[in-house]
Amino acid sequence: MGLATVPQPLSSLNYRIPYHMIFDHFDYKNKVANYSATHPNMPQAWTNFLQGNFIYPPFGTYRVVLKYVLPG
Amino acid sequence: MKSGQPYLFKGHPDWSFANEASYWVQRIQFVGPGNQVLASGDVSYDATARQVNFAIPSGQLPTDKIIQMRMMNVPVLPDEDIEANVTAVQTELANMQNSDADTSYTRIILEERIAEGVQRGRKAKDFYKHHFRTSMFSTFVEKMNALNTNINWFNPILLDPNQTSGLSIDDFGCAVSGNELFDVFDQDGYFNGDDQIKPIIRPEADLNVTQASWYNSIIYPYMYQHFPAPAQGITLSWRNPAILGNVPAKAVWLQQEATPHRLT
């Protein structure tokens, strides 16, 4: 029995958090806008959210933790 | 093995040796090159969880080798002890010798070998086996430290599926290269016929470490500190938060431009 040399495929670690966060932002904003139509005295933080914009992540360092979980 | 085959294991009424269960144990063996048993241990079956339980050997398997894992029915008494239940009774029928050195006469001894109960020949036999290759590295940390992750990339994703606005946001990440990457069990998990088994490696963003504290200083106080607000009906509907979390910290993954290997 021998060991075959297996070519290693092109691999990468992907970070798709900003994409999900900006769609969360769209989703929440739509619902807060609807809520505000019937609740004019909603919390100030919600008003700020409604009037604010999603800030894109700056270029730099973002950490990912790889957890190694044995089965069982 | 198909998922949920309890009759292969001791304790099940249809197990092959159910009628003489006390004579057998079930063991797991890890066999290396030259058919050398490198490690062994007890194995049991949890019928409720439909799961075989055994201890993964620690520090006993060589790195970067094809290993056979086999589960076996093993007799409590080794095969050479097949006469363990036999008693020899000697009866002297005739003795005309004056001493053992006297060869002029014959000494006749009858030896009766009496077996108590039925003793069948029992040999260890495997009932399940497969092969795997051990990692080139002794620990996961050692493996990850050996990878090259210095090449970064980004990829703009259009937010409007109709592509009319041109608004986009970047996916980003790093290329991963090295002598040993990840197999299908590491990266994707697998479907065992009944259940989807999760991958062994589960990436998750550490949002305490983002450039210029982007998440903690900007995104969290702006949005996730206040939402979801289920009492007011403000919850996510575009995605299922049970998968990636209310804060989508699990939206990170390992990707290979090929089907991940099963035996690397």
Interface residues (C-beta under 8 A of the other chain):
Chain A: M1 L3 V6 Q8 P9 L10 S11 S12 L13 N14 Y15 R16 I17 P18 Y19 H20 M21 I22 F23 D24 H25 F26 D27 Y28 K31 V32 Y35 H39 P43 A45 W46 N48 F49 G52 I55 Y56 P57 P58 F59 G60 T61 Y62 R63 V64 V65 L66 K67 Y68 V69 L70 P71 G72
Chain B: P33 Q51 N53 I56 D64 K65 I66 R133 F140 M144 T149 W153 I157 L159 I169 D170 D171 F172 G173 C174 A175 V176 S177 G178 N179 E180 L181 F182 I197 K198 I200 I201 R202 P203 E204 A205 D206 L207 N208 V209 T210 Q211 A212 W214 I218 I219 Y222 M223 Y224 Q225 H226 F227 P228 Q232 G233 I234 T235 L236 S237 W238 R239 L244 P248 A249 A251 V252 W253 L254 Q255 Q256 E257 A258 P260 H261 T264
